[in-house]
Amino acid sequence: MTPNDHFEYRNLPAGESWNLVASLLYQDSSLLADLCPDARVGWSFEELFPHDLVIDLNAAADDVHVGSIEGWIANWGSALLTREHGDGRLCCCTFRVTDTYGEHPTATTLVNRLIRTL
């Protein structure tokens, strides 16, 4: 992700990682309700899993649509969130949807919902 003034990111290893073995992406959002069978983000997101997460989260102000934790509930981050900014809202999606839109059904559905909803 490109550094900016609105979100702080942490890079995730692109290959295998022992830290990520004990990590979990979870969701509680109508944007993903029928894309995930439960609160876990699973196989429908294969090839879309993020290489970066937003880490400067504010639980009281941010709408975390997809969260991430590692180990014993450490290193909280988000792959999809919205945040108030000025008179509007910003959305950050670190799922790798840009190269798969139109070809990957989950990527296409998610981007279409983000455009329609936000």
PyMOL commands that place a pseudoatom at each C-alpha (Angstrom):
pseudoatom trace, name=CA, resn=MET, resi=1, chain=A, elem=C, hetatm=0, pos=[0.000, 0.000, 0.000]
pseudoatom trace, name=CA, resn=THR, resi=2, chain=A, elem=C, hetatm=0, pos=[1.119, 3.526, -0.665]
pseudoatom trace, name=CA, resn=PRO, resi=3, chain=A, elem=C, hetatm=0, pos=[1.777, 5.500, 2.536]
pseudoatom trace, name=CA, resn=ASN, resi=4, chain=A, elem=C, hetatm=0, pos=[-0.693, 8.331, 3.084]
pseudoatom trace, name=CA, resn=ASP, resi=5, chain=A, elem=C, hetatm=0, pos=[-1.971, 10.672, 5.790]
pseudoatom trace, name=CA, resn=HIS, resi=6, chain=A, elem=C, hetatm=0, pos=[-5.224, 8.777, 6.364]
pseudoatom trace, name=CA, resn=PHE, resi=7, chain=A, elem=C, hetatm=0, pos=[-4.199, 5.185, 7.139]
pseudoatom trace, name=CA, resn=GLU, resi=8, chain=A, elem=C, hetatm=0, pos=[-1.146, 3.518, 8.658]
pseudoatom trace, name=CA, resn=TYR, resi=9, chain=A, elem=C, hetatm=0, pos=[-0.280, 0.108, 7.208]
pseudoatom trace, name=CA, resn=ARG, resi=10, chain=A, elem=C, hetatm=0, pos=[1.670, -2.976, 8.219]
pseudoatom trace, name=CA, resn=ASN, resi=11, chain=A, elem=C, hetatm=0, pos=[3.040, -5.291, 5.533]
pseudoatom trace, name=CA, resn=LEU, resi=12, chain=A, elem=C, hetatm=0, pos=[2.317, -8.990, 5.797]
pseudoatom trace, name=CA, resn=PRO, resi=13, chain=A, elem=C, hetatm=0, pos=[4.726, -11.601, 4.473]
pseudoatom trace, name=CA, resn=ALA, resi=14, chain=A, elem=C, hetatm=0, pos=[3.758, -12.604, 0.937]
pseudoatom trace, name=CA, resn=GLY, resi=15, chain=A, elem=C, hetatm=0, pos=[4.905, -16.200, 1.516]
pseudoatom trace, name=CA, resn=GLU, resi=16, chain=A, elem=C, hetatm=0, pos=[4.617, -18.626, 4.394]
pseudoatom trace, name=CA, resn=SER, resi=17, chain=A, elem=C, hetatm=0, pos=[4.919, -17.131, 7.860]
pseudoatom trace, name=CA, resn=TRP, resi=18, chain=A, elem=C, hetatm=0, pos=[4.768, -18.682, 11.322]
pseudoatom trace, name=CA, resn=ASN, resi=19, chain=A, elem=C, hetatm=0, pos=[3.214, -15.471, 12.635]
pseudoatom trace, name=CA, resn=LEU, resi=20, chain=A, elem=C, hetatm=0, pos=[0.358, -15.755, 10.161]
pseudoatom trace, name=CA, resn=VAL, resi=21, chain=A, elem=C, hetatm=0, pos=[-0.238, -19.424, 10.988]
pseudoatom trace, name=CA, resn=ALA, resi=22, chain=A, elem=C, hetatm=0, pos=[-1.953, -18.223, 14.165]
pseudoatom trace, name=CA, resn=SER, resi=23, chain=A, elem=C, hetatm=0, pos=[-3.807, -15.349, 12.521]
pseudoatom trace, name=CA, resn=LEU, resi=24, chain=A, elem=C, hetatm=0, pos=[-7.454, -14.938, 11.638]
pseudoatom trace, name=CA, resn=LEU, resi=25, chain=A, elem=C, hetatm=0, pos=[-9.412, -12.650, 9.347]
pseudoatom trace, name=CA, resn=TYR, resi=26, chain=A, elem=C, hetatm=0, pos=[-12.935, -12.159, 10.668]
pseudoatom trace, name=CA, resn=GLN, resi=27, chain=A, elem=C, hetatm=0, pos=[-15.959, -10.213, 9.465]
pseudoatom trace, name=CA, resn=ASP, resi=28, chain=A, elem=C, hetatm=0, pos=[-19.182, -8.826, 10.862]
pseudoatom trace, name=CA, resn=SER, resi=29, chain=A, elem=C, hetatm=0, pos=[-20.477, -6.800, 7.949]
pseudoatom trace, name=CA, resn=SER, resi=30, chain=A, elem=C, hetatm=0, pos=[-23.428, -6.861, 5.602]
pseudoatom trace, name=CA, resn=LEU, resi=31, chain=A, elem=C, hetatm=0, pos=[-20.899, -6.207, 2.804]
pseudoatom trace, name=CA, resn=LEU, resi=32, chain=A, elem=C, hetatm=0, pos=[-19.618, -9.773, 3.242]
pseudoatom trace, name=CA, resn=ALA, resi=33, chain=A, elem=C, hetatm=0, pos=[-22.636, -11.525, 4.756]
pseudoatom trace, name=CA, resn=ASP, resi=34, chain=A, elem=C, hetatm=0, pos=[-23.246, -14.035, 1.952]
pseudoatom trace, name=CA, resn=LEU, resi=35, chain=A, elem=C, hetatm=0, pos=[-19.599, -14.206, 0.852]
pseudoatom trace, name=CA, resn=CYS, resi=36, chain=A, elem=C, hetatm=0, pos=[-18.538, -15.877, 4.102]
pseudoatom trace, name=CA, resn=PRO, resi=37, chain=A, elem=C, hetatm=0, pos=[-20.366, -18.830, 5.685]
pseudoatom trace, name=CA, resn=ASP, resi=38, chain=A, elem=C, hetatm=0, pos=[-19.722, -17.436, 9.174]
pseudoatom trace, name=CA, resn=ALA, resi=39, chain=A, elem=C, hetatm=0, pos=[-17.558, -14.813, 10.879]
pseudoatom trace, name=CA, resn=ARG, resi=40, chain=A, elem=C, hetatm=0, pos=[-14.358, -16.230, 9.381]
pseudoatom trace, name=CA, resn=VAL, resi=41, chain=A, elem=C, hetatm=0, pos=[-13.112, -14.955, 6.032]
pseudoatom trace, name=CA, resn=GLY, resi=42, chain=A, elem=C, hetatm=0, pos=[-12.480, -18.183, 4.158]
pseudoatom trace, name=CA, resn=TRP, resi=43, chain=A, elem=C, hetatm=0, pos=[-11.862, -19.880, 0.833]
pseudoatom trace, name=CA, resn=SER, resi=44, chain=A, elem=C, hetatm=0, pos=[-14.041, -17.551, -1.212]
pseudoatom trace, name=CA, resn=PHE, resi=45, chain=A, elem=C, hetatm=0, pos=[-11.261, -14.974, -0.690]
pseudoatom trace, name=CA, resn=GLU, resi=46, chain=A, elem=C, hetatm=0, pos=[-8.512, -17.236, -2.027]
pseudoatom trace, name=CA, resn=GLU, resi=47, chain=A, elem=C, hetatm=0, pos=[-6.132, -15.171, -4.200]
pseudoatom trace, name=CA, resn=LEU, resi=48, chain=A, elem=C, hetatm=0, pos=[-7.504, -11.988, -2.578]
pseudoatom trace, name=CA, resn=PHE, resi=49, chain=A, elem=C, hetatm=0, pos=[-5.938, -12.216, 0.876]
pseudoatom trace, name=CA, resn=PRO, resi=50, chain=A, elem=C, hetatm=0, pos=[-4.176, -8.949, 1.709]
pseudoatom trace, name=CA, resn=HIS, resi=51, chain=A, elem=C, hetatm=0, pos=[-0.446, -8.284, 1.817]
pseudoatom trace, name=CA, resn=ASP, resi=52, chain=A, elem=C, hetatm=0, pos=[-1.081, -5.210, 4.005]
pseudoatom trace, name=CA, resn=LEU, resi=53, chain=A, elem=C, hetatm=0, pos=[-3.368, -4.311, 6.901]
pseudoatom trace, name=CA, resn=VAL, resi=54, chain=A, elem=C, hetatm=0, pos=[-4.454, -0.977, 8.336]
pseudoatom trace, name=CA, resn=ILE, resi=55, chain=A, elem=C, hetatm=0, pos=[-3.102, -0.832, 11.903]
pseudoatom trace, name=CA, resn=ASP, resi=56, chain=A, elem=C, hetatm=0, pos=[-4.049, 2.597, 13.265]
pseudoatom trace, name=CA, resn=LEU, resi=57, chain=A, elem=C, hetatm=0, pos=[-7.560, 1.492, 14.198]
pseudoatom trace, name=CA, resn=ASN, resi=58, chain=A, elem=C, hetatm=0, pos=[-9.920, 3.414, 16.443]
pseudoatom trace, name=CA, resn=ALA, resi=59, chain=A, elem=C, hetatm=0, pos=[-12.523, 0.972, 17.778]
pseudoatom trace, name=CA, resn=ALA, resi=60, chain=A, elem=C, hetatm=0, pos=[-14.843, 3.807, 18.775]
pseudoatom trace, name=CA, resn=ALA, resi=61, chain=A, elem=C, hetatm=0, pos=[-14.771, 5.604, 15.414]
pseudoatom trace, name=CA, resn=ASP, resi=62, chain=A, elem=C, hetatm=0, pos=[-13.835, 3.180, 12.614]
pseudoatom trace, name=CA, resn=ASP, resi=63, chain=A, elem=C, hetatm=0, pos=[-16.271, 0.749, 11.014]
pseudoatom trace, name=CA, resn=VAL, resi=64, chain=A, elem=C, hetatm=0, pos=[-14.142, -2.388, 10.783]
pseudoatom trace, name=CA, resn=HIS, resi=65, chain=A, elem=C, hetatm=0, pos=[-15.802, -4.617, 8.193]
pseudoatom trace, name=CA, resn=VAL, resi=66, chain=A, elem=C, hetatm=0, pos=[-12.955, -7.162, 8.168]
pseudoatom trace, name=CA, resn=GLY, resi=67, chain=A, elem=C, hetatm=0, pos=[-10.568, -7.419, 11.087]
pseudoatom trace, name=CA, resn=SER, resi=68, chain=A, elem=C, hetatm=0, pos=[-7.395, -9.390, 11.643]
pseudoatom trace, name=CA, resn=ILE, resi=69, chain=A, elem=C, hetatm=0, pos=[-5.754, -10.725, 14.783]
pseudoatom trace, name=CA, resn=GLU, resi=70, chain=A, elem=C, hetatm=0, pos=[-2.607, -12.749, 15.379]
pseudoatom trace, name=CA, resn=GLY, resi=71, chain=A, elem=C, hetatm=0, pos=[-1.729, -15.152, 18.150]
pseudoatom trace, name=CA, resn=TRP, resi=72, chain=A, elem=C, hetatm=0, pos=[-3.262, -14.284, 21.492]
pseudoatom trace, name=CA, resn=ILE, resi=73, chain=A, elem=C, hetatm=0, pos=[-5.409, -11.472, 20.088]
pseudoatom trace, name=CA, resn=ALA, resi=74, chain=A, elem=C, hetatm=0, pos=[-2.363, -9.393, 19.208]
pseudoatom trace, name=CA, resn=ASN, resi=75, chain=A, elem=C, hetatm=0, pos=[-1.527, -7.152, 16.270]
pseudoatom trace, name=CA, resn=TRP, resi=76, chain=A, elem=C, hetatm=0, pos=[-5.064, -6.013, 15.550]
pseudoatom trace, name=CA, resn=GLY, resi=77, chain=A, elem=C, hetatm=0, pos=[-5.530, -4.737, 12.013]
pseudoatom trace, name=CA, resn=SER, resi=78, chain=A, elem=C, hetatm=0, pos=[-8.094, -4.448, 9.247]
pseudoatom trace, name=CA, resn=ALA, resi=79, chain=A, elem=C, hetatm=0, pos=[-8.318, -5.447, 5.604]
pseudoatom trace, name=CA, resn=LEU, resi=80, chain=A, elem=C, hetatm=0, pos=[-11.537, -3.462, 5.060]
pseudoatom trace, name=CA, resn=LEU, resi=81, chain=A, elem=C, hetatm=0, pos=[-12.741, -0.458, 7.019]
pseudoatom trace, name=CA, resn=THR, resi=82, chain=A, elem=C, hetatm=0, pos=[-14.495, 2.861, 6.664]
pseudoatom trace, name=CA, resn=ARG, resi=83, chain=A, elem=C, hetatm=0, pos=[-13.549, 5.999, 8.553]
pseudoatom trace, name=CA, resn=GLU, resi=84, chain=A, elem=C, hetatm=0, pos=[-15.150, 9.426, 8.885]
pseudoatom trace, name=CA, resn=HIS, resi=85, chain=A, elem=C, hetatm=0, pos=[-13.101, 12.202, 7.296]
pseudoatom trace, name=CA, resn=GLY, resi=86, chain=A, elem=C, hetatm=0, pos=[-14.267, 15.786, 6.980]
pseudoatom trace, name=CA, resn=ASP, resi=87, chain=A, elem=C, hetatm=0, pos=[-17.779, 15.801, 5.534]
pseudoatom trace, name=CA, resn=GLY, resi=88, chain=A, elem=C, hetatm=0, pos=[-17.525, 12.245, 4.205]
pseudoatom trace, name=CA, resn=ARG, resi=89, chain=A, elem=C, hetatm=0, pos=[-16.076, 8.799, 4.692]
pseudoatom trace, name=CA, resn=LEU, resi=90, chain=A, elem=C, hetatm=0, pos=[-12.936, 7.068, 3.486]
pseudoatom trace, name=CA, resn=CYS, resi=91, chain=A, elem=C, hetatm=0, pos=[-12.790, 3.370, 2.711]
pseudoatom trace, name=CA, resn=CYS, resi=92, chain=A, elem=C, hetatm=0, pos=[-9.635, 1.288, 2.805]
pseudoatom trace, name=CA, resn=CYS, resi=93, chain=A, elem=C, hetatm=0, pos=[-9.707, -2.160, 1.229]
pseudoatom trace, name=CA, resn=THR, resi=94, chain=A, elem=C, hetatm=0, pos=[-6.413, -4.060, 1.222]
pseudoatom trace, name=CA, resn=PHE, resi=95, chain=A, elem=C, hetatm=0, pos=[-7.858, -7.204, -0.342]
pseudoatom trace, name=CA, resn=ARG, resi=96, chain=A, elem=C, hetatm=0, pos=[-6.137, -7.714, -3.699]
pseudoatom trace, name=CA, resn=VAL, resi=97, chain=A, elem=C, hetatm=0, pos=[-9.177, -6.912, -5.847]
pseudoatom trace, name=CA, resn=THR, resi=98, chain=A, elem=C, hetatm=0, pos=[-7.683, -4.520, -8.403]
pseudoatom trace, name=CA, resn=ASP, resi=99, chain=A, elem=C, hetatm=0, pos=[-6.219, -7.197, -10.697]
pseudoatom trace, name=CA, resn=THR, resi=100, chain=A, elem=C, hetatm=0, pos=[-9.022, -9.716, -10.207]
pseudoatom trace, name=CA, resn=TYR, resi=101, chain=A, elem=C, hetatm=0, pos=[-12.126, -7.555, -10.670]
pseudoatom trace, name=CA, resn=GLY, resi=102, chain=A, elem=C, hetatm=0, pos=[-14.349, -9.033, -13.360]
pseudoatom trace, name=CA, resn=GLU, resi=103, chain=A, elem=C, hetatm=0, pos=[-12.621, -12.431, -13.174]
pseudoatom trace, name=CA, resn=HIS, resi=104, chain=A, elem=C, hetatm=0, pos=[-12.866, -13.431, -9.509]
pseudoatom trace, name=CA, resn=PRO, resi=105, chain=A, elem=C, hetatm=0, pos=[-16.508, -13.608, -8.355]
pseudoatom trace, name=CA, resn=THR, resi=106, chain=A, elem=C, hetatm=0, pos=[-15.797, -12.564, -4.763]
pseudoatom trace, name=CA, resn=ALA, resi=107, chain=A, elem=C, hetatm=0, pos=[-13.606, -9.630, -5.812]
pseudoatom trace, name=CA, resn=THR, resi=108, chain=A, elem=C, hetatm=0, pos=[-16.218, -8.466, -8.304]
pseudoatom trace, name=CA, resn=THR, resi=109, chain=A, elem=C, hetatm=0, pos=[-19.085, -8.744, -5.820]
pseudoatom trace, name=CA, resn=LEU, resi=110, chain=A, elem=C, hetatm=0, pos=[-17.157, -6.960, -3.066]
pseudoatom trace, name=CA, resn=VAL, resi=111, chain=A, elem=C, hetatm=0, pos=[-16.071, -4.042, -5.274]
pseudoatom trace, name=CA, resn=ASN, resi=112, chain=A, elem=C, hetatm=0, pos=[-19.589, -3.647, -6.674]
pseudoatom trace, name=CA, resn=ARG, resi=113, chain=A, elem=C, hetatm=0, pos=[-21.016, -3.563, -3.142]
pseudoatom trace, name=CA, resn=LEU, resi=114, chain=A, elem=C, hetatm=0, pos=[-18.436, -1.022, -2.003]
pseudoatom trace, name=CA, resn=ILE, resi=115, chain=A, elem=C, hetatm=0, pos=[-19.254, 1.254, -4.938]
pseudoatom trace, name=CA, resn=ARG, resi=116, chain=A, elem=C, hetatm=0, pos=[-23.005, 0.897, -4.409]
pseudoatom trace, name=CA, resn=THR, resi=117, chain=A, elem=C, hetatm=0, pos=[-22.906, 1.231, -0.606]
pseudoatom trace, name=CA, resn=LEU, resi=118, chain=A, elem=C, hetatm=0, pos=[-20.242, 3.841, -0.022]
for i in range(1, 118): cmd.bond("trace and resi %d" % i, "trace and resi %d" % (i + 1))
show_as sticks, trace
zoom trace
